[in-house]
Amino acid sequence: MPRLLFVVTEDWYFVSHRLALAVEARRVGFDVVVVTRFGSHQRVIEEAGLRTIPFSMCRRGLNPVSLFWEVVQLARIFWRERPDIVHLVALRPVVVGGFAARLAGVRAVVSAVTGMGFLFTEGGRSPWARQSIQRLLPWLLSRGRTIVQNQDDAGQLSEFGVPRERMRLIVGAGVDVGRFTPSLGQPAAAQSRAPVVVMASRLLRDKGVEEYVEAARRLRNLNARFVLVGAVDTANPASVSEREIRIWESEGVVEWWGHREDMAATFVEVDIVCLPSYREGLPKVLLEAMACGKPCVTTDVPGCRDAVRQDDNGLLVPARNVGALVSALERLISNPAEGERMGRRGRQRALEEFSQERVIGETLAVYRELIA
């Protein structure tokens, strides 16, 4: 039985984005092991029949000593487990796991670049770190296959020197179109209440949360509610603080619903989904909103524009442009029929292009390619 070992920074992210893939891999004959930091989701993973190994990977800072220690610890796990395939998810695991795989002699490595992140956005922090990672990636990704989620990231990696023939374009984690459906998204009371706009995301500045709040402030004269869904991430230097959110609440600008486990149920309560992010891989929240028949307002940046097309299933605006965001949100709030048309188109695209079944099948094909 071939052994497949996932390396992910956080257990909640694995459950949200890779659990269905891992369960299907186990069903078709893989021995699946999950290496991550465990919080409240370890039992969910183990009850799915997957073995777990605790491993803490720092998400804040790029201290070379910490990185070296993470590489050594992860290499020890690889030596002990002897995986046939290692699947590294997101940029830091790709870097740390890439070094560890070299040390442990693991050749079949799937490196899932889930977006280039704030490190590679315009004005991103730590230019020295960006330059170092840029030089290292062609070497780190020279084994196995690299999964990218959009053509922009594929092009950037190619510019860095990663061979195109080693890349596979797979559209994110996909969406469960049976769980996220328009039937859940059409509450009976929708016609008698104020329209609800939601930004559901990690509450990070590079997700555009400040632009969203400012847009809500400028649209206070409309009969609409603006909601934030998500938790403060104290381990991420880009996170807004709880104090900031409470001030926005006290001003009456936004409502904060906190973290929500069941996003399918959350979408029942909303009419428009907004994600004014600076850069993404392929945002799961937009795919889920599309599957629920919700029109989306997002930015014309990598990842977001792969999910939403202008005047098709939503509206695109320039990143960091509050004025354009205000105009787009006002347009959909004032024209519910247009939003319904875009929502229907979003559902169609979710079924045809972004289903979870399609993504899982394409990823399993990469595994088979590596161990053939």
Number of C-alpha atoms within 10 A of each C-alpha: 9 14 16 24 27 22 26 26 22 18 25 21 14 22 16 12 18 19 20 19 21 27 16 16 19 20 12 10 12 18 19 23 23 24 22 23 21 17 11 9 15 20 13 14 20 13 9 13 16 18 15 20 15 13 19 15 21 16 13 11 13 12 9 9 9 12 18 14 13 21 23 17 15 26 23 16 18 21 15 10 13 17 23 20 23 25 25 26 23 19 21 19 26 26 20 23 27 28 22 24 25 15 16 17 13 20 17 20 28 26 27 23 24 23 23 19 16 19 16 19 15 9 9 12 12 14 12 9 14 16 12 11 18 17 13 16 18 17 13 21 22 16 18 22 23 26 24 25 24 25 15 17 21 22 14 14 22 15 13 15 17 20 16 14 9 13 20 19 16 20 26 27 26 26 26 19 20 12 15 24 21 22 11 16 22 18 14 8 8 15 10 7 10 14 21 18 24 26 25 25 21 20 25 20 17 23 25 24 24 18 22 27 20 17 22 25 17 14 18 14 8 13 12 17 20 24 24 24 18 18 20 17 15 12 11 15 12 16 18 20 14 14 9 11 19 14 12 17 15 11 11 14 20 24 18 17 14 14 15 13 11 8 16 20 14 16 26 20 18 22 27 26 24 29 23 28 26 23 25 25 24 24 24 21 18 26 31 27 29 33 30 27 31 32 31 35 27 30 28 21 20 21 26 27 21 18 24 25 18 15 13 18 27 28 24 23 21 16 20 19 15 21 14 16 26 19 14 19 23 16 14 23 21 14 11 16 11 17 25 18 17 26 26 20 19 29 25 16 19 26 20 10 15 26 22 21 18 17 19 21 14 14 20 16 11 18 21 10 12 16 11 6
